[in-house]
Amino acid sequence: MKISADPEVCLGAAMCTGLAPAVFGLGEDGLVTVLDDEPPVELRDRLRQAVRACPVSAIRVQD
């Protein structure tokens, strides 16, 4: 599983950080950063929730 995020699209809603704080963070600019781009498979459901919760579709999960 591979995670990516586009800070150019992010508006800083931080839904992803609440759902998967081990994987997503916010940079000094308040926009998404990926802390772990290949997280354990056990986080798959939380990551999918984060993708759905992002209001601007700034994050992606690839299996």
HTML snippet that shows the backbone in 3Dmol.js (N, CA, C, O; Angstrom):
<script src="https://3Dmol.org/build/3Dmol-min.js"></script>
<div id="view" style="width:600px;height:400px;position:relative"></div>
<script>
const pdb = `
ATOM      1  N   MET A   1       0.839  -1.161   0.000  1.00  0.00           N
ATOM      2  CA  MET A   1       0.000   0.000   0.000  1.00  0.00           C
ATOM      3  C   MET A   1       0.897   1.241   0.000  1.00  0.00           C
ATOM      4  O   MET A   1       1.868   1.319   0.752  1.00  0.00           O
ATOM      5  N   LYS A   2       0.559   2.190  -0.841  1.00  0.00           N
ATOM      6  CA  LYS A   2       1.338   3.418  -1.004  1.00  0.00           C
ATOM      7  C   LYS A   2       0.410   4.619  -0.807  1.00  0.00           C
ATOM      8  O   LYS A   2      -0.694   4.653  -1.350  1.00  0.00           O
ATOM      9  N   ILE A   3       0.861   5.587  -0.038  1.00  0.00           N
ATOM     10  CA  ILE A   3       0.077   6.782   0.269  1.00  0.00           C
ATOM     11  C   ILE A   3       0.726   7.998  -0.380  1.00  0.00           C
ATOM     12  O   ILE A   3       1.948   8.146  -0.372  1.00  0.00           O
ATOM     13  N   SER A   4      -0.106   8.856  -0.936  1.00  0.00           N
ATOM     14  CA  SER A   4       0.404  10.124  -1.452  1.00  0.00           C
ATOM     15  C   SER A   4      -0.593  11.230  -1.095  1.00  0.00           C
ATOM     16  O   SER A   4      -1.780  10.974  -0.891  1.00  0.00           O
ATOM     17  N   ALA A   5      -0.093  12.440  -1.027  1.00  0.00           N
ATOM     18  CA  ALA A   5      -0.927  13.600  -0.719  1.00  0.00           C
ATOM     19  C   ALA A   5      -0.431  14.785  -1.529  1.00  0.00           C
ATOM     20  O   ALA A   5       0.769  14.938  -1.762  1.00  0.00           O
ATOM     21  N   ASP A   6      -1.351  15.607  -1.949  1.00  0.00           N
ATOM     22  CA  ASP A   6      -1.019  16.775  -2.756  1.00  0.00           C
ATOM     23  C   ASP A   6      -1.268  18.049  -1.948  1.00  0.00           C
ATOM     24  O   ASP A   6      -2.410  18.492  -1.827  1.00  0.00           O
ATOM     25  N   PRO A   7      -0.206  18.640  -1.395  1.00  0.00           N
ATOM     26  CA  PRO A   7      -0.386  19.866  -0.617  1.00  0.00           C
ATOM     27  C   PRO A   7      -0.864  21.043  -1.465  1.00  0.00           C
ATOM     28  O   PRO A   7      -1.363  22.030  -0.924  1.00  0.00           O
ATOM     29  N   GLU A   8      -0.720  20.950  -2.772  1.00  0.00           N
ATOM     30  CA  GLU A   8      -1.204  22.010  -3.662  1.00  0.00           C
ATOM     31  C   GLU A   8      -2.733  22.043  -3.678  1.00  0.00           C
ATOM     32  O   GLU A   8      -3.333  23.088  -3.931  1.00  0.00           O
ATOM     33  N   VAL A   9      -3.355  20.901  -3.409  1.00  0.00           N
ATOM     34  CA  VAL A   9      -4.814  20.785  -3.403  1.00  0.00           C
ATOM     35  C   VAL A   9      -5.367  20.953  -1.989  1.00  0.00           C
ATOM     36  O   VAL A   9      -6.484  21.440  -1.816  1.00  0.00           O
ATOM     37  N   CYS A  10      -4.601  20.558  -0.987  1.00  0.00           N
ATOM     38  CA  CYS A  10      -5.028  20.563   0.412  1.00  0.00           C
ATOM     39  C   CYS A  10      -5.471  21.948   0.862  1.00  0.00           C
ATOM     40  O   CYS A  10      -4.872  22.955   0.483  1.00  0.00           O
ATOM     41  N   LEU A  11      -6.534  21.991   1.680  1.00  0.00           N
ATOM     42  CA  LEU A  11      -6.946  23.264   2.260  1.00  0.00           C
ATOM     43  C   LEU A  11      -6.790  23.278   3.776  1.00  0.00           C
ATOM     44  O   LEU A  11      -7.185  24.239   4.436  1.00  0.00           O
ATOM     45  N   GLY A  12      -6.210  22.202   4.330  1.00  0.00           N
ATOM     46  CA  GLY A  12      -5.889  22.166   5.756  1.00  0.00           C
ATOM     47  C   GLY A  12      -7.039  21.780   6.662  1.00  0.00           C
ATOM     48  O   GLY A  12      -7.034  22.153   7.835  1.00  0.00           O
ATOM     49  N   ALA A  13      -8.017  21.053   6.169  1.00  0.00           N
ATOM     50  CA  ALA A  13      -9.155  20.636   6.995  1.00  0.00           C
ATOM     51  C   ALA A  13      -8.737  19.665   8.097  1.00  0.00           C
ATOM     52  O   ALA A  13      -9.402  19.576   9.129  1.00  0.00           O
ATOM     53  N   ALA A  14      -7.645  18.940   7.886  1.00  0.00           N
ATOM     54  CA  ALA A  14      -7.039  18.030   8.865  1.00  0.00           C
ATOM     55  C   ALA A  14      -7.884  16.809   9.194  1.00  0.00           C
ATOM     56  O   ALA A  14      -7.674  16.185  10.233  1.00  0.00           O
ATOM     57  N   MET A  15      -8.820  16.457   8.349  1.00  0.00           N
ATOM     58  CA  MET A  15      -9.599  15.237   8.566  1.00  0.00           C
ATOM     59  C   MET A  15      -8.669  14.019   8.565  1.00  0.00           C
ATOM     60  O   MET A  15      -8.841  13.100   9.366  1.00  0.00           O
ATOM     61  N   CYS A  16      -7.711  14.020   7.685  1.00  0.00           N
ATOM     62  CA  CYS A  16      -6.787  12.886   7.563  1.00  0.00           C
ATOM     63  C   CYS A  16      -5.938  12.717   8.821  1.00  0.00           C
ATOM     64  O   CYS A  16      -5.678  11.591   9.243  1.00  0.00           O
ATOM     65  N   THR A  17      -5.511  13.812   9.416  1.00  0.00           N
ATOM     66  CA  THR A  17      -4.670  13.714  10.605  1.00  0.00           C
ATOM     67  C   THR A  17      -5.444  13.161  11.794  1.00  0.00           C
ATOM     68  O   THR A  17      -4.873  12.484  12.649  1.00  0.00           O
ATOM     69  N   GLY A  18      -6.720  13.441  11.851  1.00  0.00           N
ATOM     70  CA  GLY A  18      -7.553  12.903  12.914  1.00  0.00           C
ATOM     71  C   GLY A  18      -7.814  11.414  12.752  1.00  0.00           C
ATOM     72  O   GLY A  18      -7.901  10.682  13.738  1.00  0.00           O
ATOM     73  N   LEU A  19      -7.937  10.968  11.512  1.00  0.00           N
ATOM     74  CA  LEU A  19      -8.230   9.562  11.232  1.00  0.00           C
ATOM     75  C   LEU A  19      -6.982   8.684  11.221  1.00  0.00           C
ATOM     76  O   LEU A  19      -7.043   7.517  11.608  1.00  0.00           O
ATOM     77  N   ALA A  20      -5.868   9.226  10.788  1.00  0.00           N
ATOM     78  CA  ALA A  20      -4.635   8.436  10.689  1.00  0.00           C
ATOM     79  C   ALA A  20      -3.430   9.302  11.068  1.00  0.00           C
ATOM     80  O   ALA A  20      -2.625   9.648  10.203  1.00  0.00           O
ATOM     81  N   PRO A  21      -3.297   9.655  12.354  1.00  0.00           N
ATOM     82  CA  PRO A  21      -2.215  10.554  12.774  1.00  0.00           C
ATOM     83  C   PRO A  21      -0.814   9.985  12.623  1.00  0.00           C
ATOM     84  O   PRO A  21       0.159  10.739  12.599  1.00  0.00           O
ATOM     85  N   ALA A  22      -0.697   8.678  12.523  1.00  0.00           N
ATOM     86  CA  ALA A  22       0.621   8.075  12.303  1.00  0.00           C
ATOM     87  C   ALA A  22       1.064   8.203  10.846  1.00  0.00           C
ATOM     88  O   ALA A  22       2.240   8.022  10.531  1.00  0.00           O
ATOM     89  N   VAL A  23       0.124   8.513   9.969  1.00  0.00           N
ATOM     90  CA  VAL A  23       0.410   8.570   8.537  1.00  0.00           C
ATOM     91  C   VAL A  23       0.414  10.003   8.009  1.00  0.00           C
ATOM     92  O   VAL A  23       1.218  10.342   7.141  1.00  0.00           O
ATOM     93  N   PHE A  24      -0.484  10.848   8.531  1.00  0.00           N
ATOM     94  CA  PHE A  24      -0.618  12.211   8.029  1.00  0.00           C
ATOM     95  C   PHE A  24      -0.329  13.237   9.120  1.00  0.00           C
ATOM     96  O   PHE A  24      -0.649  13.039  10.291  1.00  0.00           O
ATOM     97  N   GLY A  25       0.280  14.325   8.702  1.00  0.00           N
ATOM     98  CA  GLY A  25       0.514  15.446   9.591  1.00  0.00           C
ATOM     99  C   GLY A  25       0.253  16.729   8.839  1.00  0.00           C
ATOM    100  O   GLY A  25      -0.066  16.714   7.650  1.00  0.00           O
ATOM    101  N   LEU A  26       0.389  17.828   9.532  1.00  0.00           N
ATOM    102  CA  LEU A  26       0.274  19.135   8.892  1.00  0.00           C
ATOM    103  C   LEU A  26       1.620  19.830   9.001  1.00  0.00           C
ATOM    104  O   LEU A  26       2.243  19.849  10.063  1.00  0.00           O
ATOM    105  N   GLY A  27       2.054  20.395   7.894  1.00  0.00           N
ATOM    106  CA  GLY A  27       3.312  21.135   7.887  1.00  0.00           C
ATOM    107  C   GLY A  27       3.144  22.498   8.525  1.00  0.00           C
ATOM    108  O   GLY A  27       2.051  22.852   8.967  1.00  0.00           O
ATOM    109  N   GLU A  28       4.208  23.252   8.574  1.00  0.00           N
ATOM    110  CA  GLU A  28       4.166  24.604   9.140  1.00  0.00           C
ATOM    111  C   GLU A  28       3.181  25.499   8.407  1.00  0.00           C
ATOM    112  O   GLU A  28       2.664  26.462   8.974  1.00  0.00           O
ATOM    113  N   ASP A  29       2.926  25.181   7.156  1.00  0.00           N
ATOM    114  CA  ASP A  29       1.973  25.955   6.359  1.00  0.00           C
ATOM    115  C   ASP A  29       0.531  25.521   6.586  1.00  0.00           C
ATOM    116  O   ASP A  29      -0.389  26.099   6.006  1.00  0.00           O
ATOM    117  N   GLY A  30       0.324  24.499   7.432  1.00  0.00           N
ATOM    118  CA  GLY A  30      -1.012  24.014   7.728  1.00  0.00           C
ATOM    119  C   GLY A  30      -1.568  23.046   6.710  1.00  0.00           C
ATOM    120  O   GLY A  30      -2.753  22.712   6.747  1.00  0.00           O
ATOM    121  N   LEU A  31      -0.719  22.590   5.794  1.00  0.00           N
ATOM    122  CA  LEU A  31      -1.156  21.683   4.738  1.00  0.00           C
ATOM    123  C   LEU A  31      -0.629  20.275   4.982  1.00  0.00           C
ATOM    124  O   LEU A  31       0.350  20.084   5.704  1.00  0.00           O
ATOM    125  N   VAL A  32      -1.276  19.310   4.382  1.00  0.00           N
ATOM    126  CA  VAL A  32      -0.980  17.899   4.614  1.00  0.00           C
ATOM    127  C   VAL A  32       0.466  17.529   4.262  1.00  0.00           C
ATOM    128  O   VAL A  32       1.037  17.998   3.278  1.00  0.00           O
ATOM    129  N   THR A  33       1.022  16.672   5.108  1.00  0.00           N
ATOM    130  CA  THR A  33       2.294  16.015   4.827  1.00  0.00           C
ATOM    131  C   THR A  33       2.098  14.532   5.113  1.00  0.00           C
ATOM    132  O   THR A  33       1.309  14.160   5.981  1.00  0.00           O
ATOM    133  N   VAL A  34       2.806  13.703   4.395  1.00  0.00           N
ATOM    134  CA  VAL A  34       2.747  12.260   4.612  1.00  0.00           C
ATOM    135  C   VAL A  34       3.915  11.887   5.515  1.00  0.00           C
ATOM    136  O   VAL A  34       5.075  12.119   5.173  1.00  0.00           O
ATOM    137  N   LEU A  35       3.604  11.312   6.658  1.00  0.00           N
ATOM    138  CA  LEU A  35       4.622  10.911   7.620  1.00  0.00           C
ATOM    139  C   LEU A  35       5.127   9.501   7.354  1.00  0.00           C
ATOM    140  O   LEU A  35       6.270   9.175   7.676  1.00  0.00           O
ATOM    141  N   ASP A  36       4.279   8.669   6.767  1.00  0.00           N
ATOM    142  CA  ASP A  36       4.629   7.274   6.463  1.00  0.00           C
ATOM    143  C   ASP A  36       3.967   6.913   5.147  1.00  0.00           C
ATOM    144  O   ASP A  36       2.768   6.638   5.108  1.00  0.00           O
ATOM    145  N   ASP A  37       4.744   6.911   4.058  1.00  0.00           N
ATOM    146  CA  ASP A  37       4.140   6.675   2.745  1.00  0.00           C
ATOM    147  C   ASP A  37       3.888   5.204   2.432  1.00  0.00           C
ATOM    148  O   ASP A  37       3.288   4.887   1.405  1.00  0.00           O
ATOM    149  N   GLU A  38       4.336   4.306   3.302  1.00  0.00           N
ATOM    150  CA  GLU A  38       4.036   2.880   3.146  1.00  0.00           C
ATOM    151  C   GLU A  38       3.625   2.307   4.506  1.00  0.00           C
ATOM    152  O   GLU A  38       4.353   1.509   5.096  1.00  0.00           O
ATOM    153  N   PRO A  39       2.456   2.719   4.995  1.00  0.00           N
ATOM    154  CA  PRO A  39       2.014   2.289   6.326  1.00  0.00           C
ATOM    155  C   PRO A  39       1.603   0.820   6.341  1.00  0.00           C
ATOM    156  O   PRO A  39       1.386   0.220   5.288  1.00  0.00           O
ATOM    157  N   PRO A  40       1.495   0.242   7.539  1.00  0.00           N
ATOM    158  CA  PRO A  40       1.102  -1.160   7.646  1.00  0.00           C
ATOM    159  C   PRO A  40      -0.329  -1.378   7.136  1.00  0.00           C
ATOM    160  O   PRO A  40      -1.176  -0.488   7.206  1.00  0.00           O
ATOM    161  N   VAL A  41      -0.562  -2.553   6.637  1.00  0.00           N
ATOM    162  CA  VAL A  41      -1.856  -2.911   6.064  1.00  0.00           C
ATOM    163  C   VAL A  41      -2.980  -2.816   7.100  1.00  0.00           C
ATOM    164  O   VAL A  41      -4.142  -2.658   6.727  1.00  0.00           O
ATOM    165  N   GLU A  42      -2.658  -2.907   8.372  1.00  0.00           N
ATOM    166  CA  GLU A  42      -3.664  -2.815   9.422  1.00  0.00           C
ATOM    167  C   GLU A  42      -4.369  -1.456   9.421  1.00  0.00           C
ATOM    168  O   GLU A  42      -5.470  -1.331   9.957  1.00  0.00           O
ATOM    169  N   LEU A  43      -3.747  -0.448   8.827  1.00  0.00           N
ATOM    170  CA  LEU A  43      -4.334   0.888   8.773  1.00  0.00           C
ATOM    171  C   LEU A  43      -5.194   1.121   7.531  1.00  0.00           C
ATOM    172  O   LEU A  43      -5.715   2.219   7.335  1.00  0.00           O
ATOM    173  N   ARG A  44      -5.343   0.121   6.714  1.00  0.00           N
ATOM    174  CA  ARG A  44      -6.047   0.258   5.435  1.00  0.00           C
ATOM    175  C   ARG A  44      -7.433   0.899   5.601  1.00  0.00           C
ATOM    176  O   ARG A  44      -7.761   1.839   4.878  1.00  0.00           O
ATOM    177  N   ASP A  45      -8.247   0.406   6.540  1.00  0.00           N
ATOM    178  CA  ASP A  45      -9.593   0.943   6.710  1.00  0.00           C
ATOM    179  C   ASP A  45      -9.565   2.408   7.132  1.00  0.00           C
ATOM    180  O   ASP A  45     -10.345   3.211   6.620  1.00  0.00           O
ATOM    181  N   ARG A  46      -8.680   2.763   8.055  1.00  0.00           N
ATOM    182  CA  ARG A  46      -8.565   4.153   8.496  1.00  0.00           C
ATOM    183  C   ARG A  46      -8.111   5.058   7.341  1.00  0.00           C
ATOM    184  O   ARG A  46      -8.575   6.191   7.210  1.00  0.00           O
ATOM    185  N   LEU A  47      -7.213   4.551   6.520  1.00  0.00           N
ATOM    186  CA  LEU A  47      -6.722   5.343   5.396  1.00  0.00           C
ATOM    187  C   LEU A  47      -7.818   5.558   4.360  1.00  0.00           C
ATOM    188  O   LEU A  47      -7.940   6.646   3.798  1.00  0.00           O
ATOM    189  N   ARG A  48      -8.596   4.545   4.114  1.00  0.00           N
ATOM    190  CA  ARG A  48      -9.717   4.687   3.172  1.00  0.00           C
ATOM    191  C   ARG A  48     -10.738   5.700   3.715  1.00  0.00           C
ATOM    192  O   ARG A  48     -11.315   6.475   2.952  1.00  0.00           O
ATOM    193  N   GLN A  49     -10.953   5.687   5.024  1.00  0.00           N
ATOM    194  CA  GLN A  49     -11.832   6.683   5.640  1.00  0.00           C
ATOM    195  C   GLN A  49     -11.261   8.090   5.444  1.00  0.00           C
ATOM    196  O   GLN A  49     -11.999   9.032   5.155  1.00  0.00           O
ATOM    197  N   ALA A  50      -9.960   8.220   5.602  1.00  0.00           N
ATOM    198  CA  ALA A  50      -9.308   9.520   5.425  1.00  0.00           C
ATOM    199  C   ALA A  50      -9.459  10.015   3.994  1.00  0.00           C
ATOM    200  O   ALA A  50      -9.697  11.202   3.769  1.00  0.00           O
ATOM    201  N   VAL A  51      -9.323   9.123   3.034  1.00  0.00           N
ATOM    202  CA  VAL A  51      -9.496   9.498   1.626  1.00  0.00           C
ATOM    203  C   VAL A  51     -10.918  10.010   1.400  1.00  0.00           C
ATOM    204  O   VAL A  51     -11.112  11.046   0.762  1.00  0.00           O
ATOM    205  N   ARG A  52     -11.903   9.294   1.917  1.00  0.00           N
ATOM    206  CA  ARG A  52     -13.301   9.706   1.745  1.00  0.00           C
ATOM    207  C   ARG A  52     -13.609  11.008   2.487  1.00  0.00           C
ATOM    208  O   ARG A  52     -14.430  11.803   2.030  1.00  0.00           O
ATOM    209  N   ALA A  53     -12.963  11.224   3.613  1.00  0.00           N
ATOM    210  CA  ALA A  53     -13.242  12.408   4.430  1.00  0.00           C
ATOM    211  C   ALA A  53     -12.598  13.685   3.894  1.00  0.00           C
ATOM    212  O   ALA A  53     -13.037  14.785   4.230  1.00  0.00           O
ATOM    213  N   CYS A  54     -11.581  13.553   3.079  1.00  0.00           N
ATOM    214  CA  CYS A  54     -10.885  14.744   2.569  1.00  0.00           C
ATOM    215  C   CYS A  54     -11.835  15.538   1.660  1.00  0.00           C
ATOM    216  O   CYS A  54     -12.293  15.013   0.645  1.00  0.00           O
ATOM    217  N   PRO A  55     -12.132  16.786   2.010  1.00  0.00           N
ATOM    218  CA  PRO A  55     -13.101  17.554   1.227  1.00  0.00           C
ATOM    219  C   PRO A  55     -12.621  17.957  -0.164  1.00  0.00           C
ATOM    220  O   PRO A  55     -13.427  18.362  -1.002  1.00  0.00           O
ATOM    221  N   VAL A  56     -11.316  17.852  -0.418  1.00  0.00           N
ATOM    222  CA  VAL A  56     -10.794  18.253  -1.734  1.00  0.00           C
ATOM    223  C   VAL A  56     -10.045  17.137  -2.443  1.00  0.00           C
ATOM    224  O   VAL A  56      -9.370  17.380  -3.443  1.00  0.00           O
ATOM    225  N   SER A  57     -10.159  15.907  -1.932  1.00  0.00           N
ATOM    226  CA  SER A  57      -9.518  14.735  -2.551  1.00  0.00           C
ATOM    227  C   SER A  57      -8.010  14.924  -2.725  1.00  0.00           C
ATOM    228  O   SER A  57      -7.462  14.647  -3.792  1.00  0.00           O
ATOM    229  N   ALA A  58      -7.347  15.394  -1.673  1.00  0.00           N
ATOM    230  CA  ALA A  58      -5.913  15.661  -1.741  1.00  0.00           C
ATOM    231  C   ALA A  58      -5.062  14.424  -1.437  1.00  0.00           C
ATOM    232  O   ALA A  58      -3.853  14.447  -1.666  1.00  0.00           O
ATOM    233  N   ILE A  59      -5.662  13.354  -0.929  1.00  0.00           N
ATOM    234  CA  ILE A  59      -4.873  12.166  -0.586  1.00  0.00           C
ATOM    235  C   ILE A  59      -5.332  10.955  -1.381  1.00  0.00           C
ATOM    236  O   ILE A  59      -6.492  10.846  -1.780  1.00  0.00           O
ATOM    237  N   ARG A  60      -4.387  10.048  -1.599  1.00  0.00           N
ATOM    238  CA  ARG A  60      -4.653   8.843  -2.382  1.00  0.00           C
ATOM    239  C   ARG A  60      -3.999   7.639  -1.716  1.00  0.00           C
ATOM    240  O   ARG A  60      -2.930   7.732  -1.113  1.00  0.00           O
ATOM    241  N   VAL A  61      -4.681   6.511  -1.849  1.00  0.00           N
ATOM    242  CA  VAL A  61      -4.156   5.238  -1.376  1.00  0.00           C
ATOM    243  C   VAL A  61      -4.092   4.304  -2.573  1.00  0.00           C
ATOM    244  O   VAL A  61      -5.084   4.106  -3.275  1.00  0.00           O
ATOM    245  N   GLN A  62      -2.921   3.737  -2.798  1.00  0.00           N
ATOM    246  CA  GLN A  62      -2.736   2.759  -3.879  1.00  0.00           C
ATOM    247  C   GLN A  62      -2.385   1.426  -3.258  1.00  0.00           C
ATOM    248  O   GLN A  62      -1.476   1.336  -2.433  1.00  0.00           O
ATOM    249  N   ASP A  63      -3.111   0.384  -3.657  1.00  0.00           N
ATOM    250  CA  ASP A  63      -2.816  -0.958  -3.127  1.00  0.00           C
ATOM    251  C   ASP A  63      -1.652  -1.582  -3.850  1.00  0.00           C
ATOM    252  O   ASP A  63      -1.264  -2.708  -3.538  1.00  0.00           O
TER     253      ASP A  63
END
`;
const viewer = $3Dmol.createViewer("view");
viewer.addModel(pdb, "pdb");
viewer.setStyle({}, {cartoon: {color: "spectrum"}});
viewer.zoomTo();
viewer.render();
</script>
